[in-house]
């Protein structure tokens, strides 16, 4: 198997041995997802080291800086450059003075793993810099099901390696999907891609993720004004509390013809009417 284009830098190969219940042992080459430590340097000062899949890195840092409430728009990024040296990757960002000052207040000094959205944050107090959402958006269960199916069908990295998480955004009857080894990174990449597509807070209606739903994911969605979040797996207690207090509809176990509503269920019609209803859709 050969992966072409941008996926080349994201998929490697490893010697592996396949064992079966019938006692068969087969040596072969297995596709594996790349994971890299990427340093984020803001105006000459180290901000964080994140473990990411090296695809759509511009989307990643755009969404990451937005979710951190460091930038309020893409115009606050003056310039950026990706550099590699001795196998180490770094993204050097030049931000406006106002954005750099926000970064200084939130600066991190520890490694942020691919599974961690708040690693290195020095204080848990004041983690919610975003106001509760006020959205009249509603949709039907079939629209959510369609979104989740679209996410699964567009997971190129995961189809090749079985390792990548995905995040999908539903907006204006269209979809935008990004993948990463980390679920938080996938969400950051999707938000960054939305910003680069010209979308702004309140213009994306639904976020779908291929994993469990935690506090940090809800926080990122609130930061971009997304009123509905759906996850293939379950949700955490803090995710529910945050969603309830900030006006976000929370959906877990969104698979096939079922889903569980945990917060603000009023946005979801109870009848499984066809997707793309003229009344309630993206």
C-alpha positions in Angstrom: 0.0 0.0 0.0 1.2 3.5 -0.9 -0.2 6.7 0.6 0.2 9.7 -1.7 0.3 13.4 -1.0 0.2 15.1 2.4 -0.5 11.7 4.1 3.1 10.6 3.3 4.5 12.6 6.2 1.8 11.2 8.6 2.1 7.5 7.9 5.1 5.4 8.6 5.8 1.7 8.5 6.9 -0.7 11.2 7.9 -4.4 11.3 5.1 -6.3 13.0 4.0 -9.9 13.6 0.4 -10.9 13.1 -0.8 -13.7 15.5 -4.1 -15.5 15.0 -6.2 -17.8 17.2 -5.3 -20.6 14.9 -1.6 -20.3 15.8 -0.6 -18.6 12.6 2.3 -16.2 12.8 3.0 -13.8 9.9 5.7 -11.2 9.8 4.8 -8.1 7.7 5.1 -4.3 7.5 2.3 -2.4 9.3 1.2 1.2 8.6 1.6 3.3 11.7 0.5 6.9 12.4 3.3 9.4 12.9 3.5 11.3 16.2 5.8 14.2 16.6 6.8 16.6 19.4 6.1 20.1 18.1 7.3 23.1 20.1 5.2 26.2 19.8 7.2 29.4 20.1 5.4 32.7 20.4 7.4 35.9 19.8 10.6 34.2 20.7 9.4 32.5 23.9 8.6 28.8 24.2 4.9 28.4 25.0 4.2 24.6 24.8 5.4 21.3 23.5 2.5 19.3 21.9 2.4 15.8 20.6 0.7 15.9 17.3 0.3 14.2 13.9 2.2 16.3 11.4 -0.7 17.0 9.1 -2.5 20.4 8.8 -0.1 22.0 11.3 -1.3 25.5 10.3 -4.9 24.5 11.2 -3.6 23.0 14.4 -1.8 26.1 15.8 -4.6 28.4 14.5 -7.2 26.4 16.4 -5.0 25.8 19.4 -4.3 29.6 19.8 -8.0 30.3 19.4 -9.0 27.6 22.0 -6.4 29.1 24.4 -8.1 32.5 23.9 -4.7 33.9 22.8 -5.9 35.1 19.4 -9.3 36.7 18.6 -8.8 36.4 14.9 -6.3 35.2 12.2 -5.2 38.8 11.7 -3.4 38.6 15.1 -0.9 36.1 13.6 1.6 38.3 11.8 3.8 35.5 10.5 4.7 31.9 11.2 7.4 29.4 10.2 7.9 25.7 10.7 11.5 24.6 11.3 13.1 21.2 11.9 16.5 20.5 13.4 17.9 17.1 14.3 14.4 15.6 14.1 12.9 18.2 16.4 10.0 20.2 15.0 9.1 23.8 16.1 6.5 26.3 14.9 7.7 29.9 15.4 4.8 32.4 15.6 4.9 36.2 15.4 1.8 37.6 17.1 0.5 41.1 17.7 1.5 42.7 21.0 -2.0 42.1 22.4 -2.0 38.4 21.5 1.6 37.9 22.8 0.6 39.5 26.1 -2.4 37.0 26.4 0.1 34.2 25.8 2.4 35.5 28.5 -0.4 35.2 31.0 -1.2 31.6 30.0 2.4 30.4 29.3 3.0 26.7 29.7 6.2 25.0 30.7 5.5 21.3 30.5 4.9 18.7 27.8 1.3 18.6 26.5 0.6 15.0 25.5 -1.6 14.1 22.5 -4.3 12.9 24.9 -4.3 16.0 27.1 -6.1 19.3 26.4 -5.2 21.2 29.5 -1.8 19.8 30.3 0.6 22.3 31.7 -2.0 24.9 32.5 -0.8 26.4 35.8 -4.2 27.1 37.4 -7.5 25.4 37.0 -9.3 28.5 38.3 -10.6 30.7 35.6 -10.4 28.1 32.9 -13.5 29.3 31.2 -12.8 32.7 29.4 -15.9 32.3 27.2 -19.5 33.4 27.9 -22.5 31.0 27.7 -23.9 30.5 24.2 -27.1 31.9 23.0 -28.2 30.0 19.9 -31.6 29.2 18.3 -30.1 26.4 16.3 -32.0 23.1 16.3 -31.7 19.9 14.3 -33.1 16.4 14.0 -31.5 13.1 15.0 -31.1 12.1 11.4 -28.9 15.1 10.7 -26.6 14.1 13.6 -26.5 10.6 12.3 -25.5 11.8 8.8 -22.8 14.0 10.3 -21.3 11.1 12.2 -21.4 8.8 9.1 -19.7 11.6 7.1 -16.9 11.7 9.8 -16.3 8.0 9.6 -16.2 8.0 5.8 -13.7 10.8 5.7 -11.1 9.4 8.1 -8.3 8.7 5.7 -5.6 8.4 8.3 -7.6 6.2 10.6 -8.6 3.9 7.7 -4.9 3.4 7.0 -3.7 3.0 10.5 -6.6 2.5 12.9 -5.0 5.1 15.2 -6.3 8.5 14.4 -9.1 10.5 16.1 -11.4 12.7 14.0 -13.4 15.9 14.5 -16.1 17.0 12.1 -17.8 20.4 11.9 -21.3 20.8 10.4 -22.0 24.2 8.9 -24.1 25.6 6.0 -25.0 22.1 4.8 -21.3 21.3 4.5 -18.7 19.4 6.5 -15.1 19.9 7.5 -13.0 17.0 8.9 -9.6 16.9 10.5 -7.7 14.0 12.1 -4.9 13.6 14.6 -3.5 11.0 17.0 -4.9 13.2 19.8 -8.7 14.0 20.1 -8.0 17.5 21.4 -5.7 18.1 18.5 -8.3 17.0 16.0 -10.7 19.5 17.5 -8.1 22.3 17.4 -7.3 21.4 13.8 -11.0 21.5 12.8 -11.5 24.9 14.4 -8.3 26.2 12.8 -9.5 24.9 9.4 -12.9 26.6 10.0 -11.1 29.9 10.7 -9.0 29.6 7.6 -12.2 28.9 5.6 -13.5 32.2 6.7 -15.9 30.9 9.4 -16.3 32.7 12.7 -17.8 31.9 16.1 -21.5 31.1 15.8 -21.3 30.0 12.1 -20.5 26.3 12.9 -23.5 24.5 14.4 -22.4 21.0 15.2 -19.1 19.3 16.3 -18.8 15.6 16.1 -15.9 13.6 17.5 -14.8 10.0 17.2 -14.0 9.5 20.9 -15.3 10.2 24.4 -16.4 13.7 25.3 -14.6 15.5 28.1 -14.5 19.0 29.7 -11.8 20.2 27.4 -13.7 19.3 24.2 -16.7 21.2 25.5 -14.6 24.2 26.4 -13.1 24.3 22.9 -16.6 24.1 21.3 -17.8 27.0 23.5 -14.8 29.0 22.5 -15.9 28.8 18.9 -19.6 29.2 19.6 -20.7 25.7 18.6 -24.0 24.8 20.2 -24.2 21.1 19.6 -21.6 18.4 20.3 -22.0 14.7 19.4 -19.6 11.9 20.4 -19.4 8.3 19.4 -18.5 7.3 23.0 -19.7 8.5 26.4 -19.4 11.9 28.2 -17.8 12.9 31.5 -19.5 14.5 34.5 -17.6 17.7 34.1 -18.4 17.9 30.4 -22.1 17.7 31.3 -21.9 20.4 34.0 -20.0 22.7 31.6 -22.5 22.1 28.8 -25.4 22.7 31.1 -24.1 26.0 32.4 -22.9 27.3 29.0 -25.9 26.4 26.8 -24.4 23.5 24.8 -26.3 20.4 23.7 -24.4 17.3 24.6 -24.9 14.0 22.8 -23.1 10.8 23.6 -23.1 7.3 22.0 -24.2 8.7 18.7 -24.1 5.5 16.7 -26.4 4.1 14.0 -30.0 4.9 15.0 -29.4 5.8 18.6 -27.9 8.6 20.7 -28.1 9.8 24.4 -28.9 13.4 25.1 -27.2 14.8 28.3 -27.6 18.6 28.3 -30.0 21.0 26.6 -32.0 18.3 24.7 -34.4 21.0 23.5 -32.3 21.6 20.4 -32.8 18.1 19.1 -36.1 17.1 17.6 -37.4 13.8 19.0 -38.6 12.4 15.6 -36.1 10.8 13.2 -37.2 13.0 10.3 -35.0 13.0 7.2 -31.7 14.7 7.4 -31.4 18.2 5.9 -34.9 19.2 7.1 -35.8 22.7 5.8 -36.6 23.6 9.4 -33.7 22.4 11.4 -30.4 21.5 9.7 -26.9 23.0 9.3 
